[in-house]
């Protein structure tokens, strides 16, 4: 019977099945990589918050945020171009590797020159060593990030996963040695990252036979096209960074390294939801590039949007339900006060994920400008609200600003994506879903806003006493979300657990 059903599939249904299989295959591989990597990092958060001071963590967090800006900006999005063109230009991957590494090496020289200049300036007194370390950190991270994206574009997903898992394993081993055995503090934390980035990048380069590939003749026209593509993405990547990281700089300069350390730790719980977001985004970007020209692309993209939206909303609700006990486990000592900032940051992940989904569709059409407009407006909203809200509310004001900016980006991106594909989605249902998750976030935050976030108050809030109603209310909202997206949930059940593989 199953075979007969397959034989009756129309060409359009067969095409959708093939695209779904390609997406699911990559998702399964990326799941292994991300779950293994993120779970290990997640379990080490209590260790980091115990051995590093809030100020140390604040400095490290700013360095990471700066890398997110400079790597795509100064390398002219060499990695993203390698990913985009590597999928379509299979016979020119040697030229793509050569051109991309040229941009990476040039960017390393620029960053080192800037770090040396900064080291000599008066304001660097007491922090000069960090500028030099940052130059080395940039070089290792730029090489690693480029190799990850190039490997993904070459559809060598297994090698990419090996590189990612190796990076995590080396980071953890080096941190345990440098922080626990040698007690090197922030310097040990940074040295561990450098070792992990560089070693993992070399592993991927060797397994791809990079030495042979870069011996290929460079296609100048392709190099120029990749450079133009990377430049067109600069507003998108820079504005995306602003929405991801600018709040750290506002907090750092307005409130100090202590509050910035708390804010950086608060992001560790949203990182749980980001694991799924990253798995899906990595897989979908490859599928979008392969499928964007096909007639049934609108149906494929619309169905995936519904499913993705449902999983993100329900997953966010589940994390909100267990947030306070989870924060008590993860956030040691004074870091526990960060938990109240988590709900708005967690909900912003939903809108960021959906905006990224729409961005993949635009980038498949080589339209980086539309997404640059969406993220640029979002960044402007973020900057204005960060300044206004941090003055009035402190660090939690930055979390609110992030939520508003991401939701703004999502709305604009949805409107602009309509230029390329007609997404048939239920706007009224989705709007209700977003309102429900915002309500769940507000209910979760209420005890912290009402009683404070200190250690003693935190222990009281963990009990099922005066605030038991908040757990019940969030649980009811999760049930409502499940009812709202029952069709998507039934699809997942049939596809993965019910034996329906047609």
Secondary structure, DSSP 4 states (H G I P E B T S, - for coil): -HHHHHHT--HHHHHHHHHHHHHHHHHHHHHHHHHHHHHHHHHTHHHHHHHS-HHHHHHHHHHHHHHHHHHHHHTTTHHHHHHHHHHH-GGGHHHHHHHHHHHHHHHHHHHHHHHHHHHHSGGGTTTHHHHHHHHHHHHHHHHHHHHHHHHHHTT-HHHHHHHHHHHHHHHHHHHIIIIIIS--HHHHHHHHHHHHHHHHHHHHHHHTTHHHHTTSPP-HHHHHHHHHHHHHTHHHHHHHHHHHHHHHHHHHHHH-HHHHHHHHHHHHHHHHHHHHHHHHHHHHHHHHHHHTTSTTHHHHHHHHHHHHHHHHHHHHHHHHHTHHHHHHHHS-GGGGGGGGGHHHHHHHHHHHHHHHHHHHHHHHTT-HHHHHHHHHHHHHHHHHHHHHHHHHHTHHHHHHHHHHHHHHHHHHHHHHHTTT------HHHHHHHHHHHHHHHHHHHHHHHHH--SHHHHHHHHSSSTTHHHHHHHHHHHHHHHHHTHHHHHHHIIIIIS----
